Amino acid sequence: MLPVYINGKFYAGGLNGVHRVADRLVREIDTRLGVPGAPRVTLLLPMRHSGDWKPLLRNIAVRELDERPSQVWEQARLPTLAADGVLVNLANLAPLRHRRKVTLIHDAQFLFPDSSYPLRQRLGYRLLTPRMARSSSTVLTVSDYSRRMLDIMGVSPATRTQVLYNGVDHILENAANDTVLAVHGLAARGYALMFGSSKAYKNNAVVFAAYAQKAPAGVPLVVVGAQRGALVAAGLAVPDDAVFVGSCDDQALRALYAGARCLLCPSRTEGFGLPPLEAMLCGTPAVVAPAGAVPEVCRDAVLYADVDDPASWAQAIAALDPAGPLFASKVDVGYIRARQFTWARAGAELLDIILALSDRSWREAA
């Protein structure tokens, strides 16, 4: 089998959602290697910035390079480093010159008018991503919805794009730290939780509008992530009584999930949609917009509210009375649905794809 190389440029960047997924997939692959017949796998790390983060691996060799982790490095230097093998790219971008490669494109958000991506980034993605997909042996994405969007937008035909669902069970790996509830005076099952974002497609505005109308009474809105000032600066009308808890580690986030009456996800589009599934795995029902990949991954385990109707959000939150049968029902079916999305499954499926390409490429080269 041909050697396998993993594009580790994302480790030189910040810890965002795409990078978290890529890192977790690397670590899942690592746990499945070290058996007879497995190919040699090397993680290529351009590490010239302070604050870089990298995984502790047992079976994947790590090659650290004193080189700048730029797009020039990715396009010009990386193909040479991986020339004799299969190259795995897990964070949307890949070098055009290397053709024996797997490329994971998480979604097509960068092509949407309300994506909130900077203009330069949108233009760069529009130019490069279709060419990256065409030059890849295998193209992956995280949902059937994303596969359809990549097809419609001319990035990658659906017939040659495979779906690799994310896992969500990472949220259970750390014990909940309830201190965050005490610090902010939050009562268990007494608040609705939402991730704050100034991006237009995240659609925080419809939930803020529901709370501006003073409904539902007695269920405060808790916003995690973005700060109030950032959302106000983006033109959002933030309710005065909304509680902002800031950025949270996984322990605090698990506590917020488990203590909430419900998780709110009003996004107009999501390539996958982690928060609703994370909340459901923590025993909390979700209210979501019927948009993007969220209906695909959540199915009937959630309550749906209209993308543009604040009243429907207020009604859904009110309907999820923790003492009522609907709440209990959604908790049960939500947990059953969410536990189907594991990182072990995702890692095993990805490794099978990589091994098949490594073996096929070796036989073609022989």
Secondary structure, 3 states (H helix, E strand, C coil): CCCEEEECHHHHCCCCHHHHHHHHHHHHHHHCCCCCCCCCEEEEEECCCCCCCCCCCCCCEEEEECCCCCHHHHHHHHHHHCCCCEEEECCCCCCCCCCCEEEECCCCHHHCCCCCCCHHHHHHHHHHHHHHHHCCCEEEECCHHHHHHHHHCCCCCHHHEEECCCCCHHHHCCCCCCHHHHHCCCCCCCCEEEEECCCHHHCHHHHHHHHHCCCCCCCCEEEEECCHHHHHHCCCCCCCCCEEEECCCHHHHHHHHHHCCEEEECCCCCCCCHHHHHHHHCCCCEEECCCCCHHHHHHHHCEECCCCCHHHHHHHHHHCCCCCHHHHHHHHHHHHHHCCCCHHHHHHHHHHHHHHHHHHHHHHHC
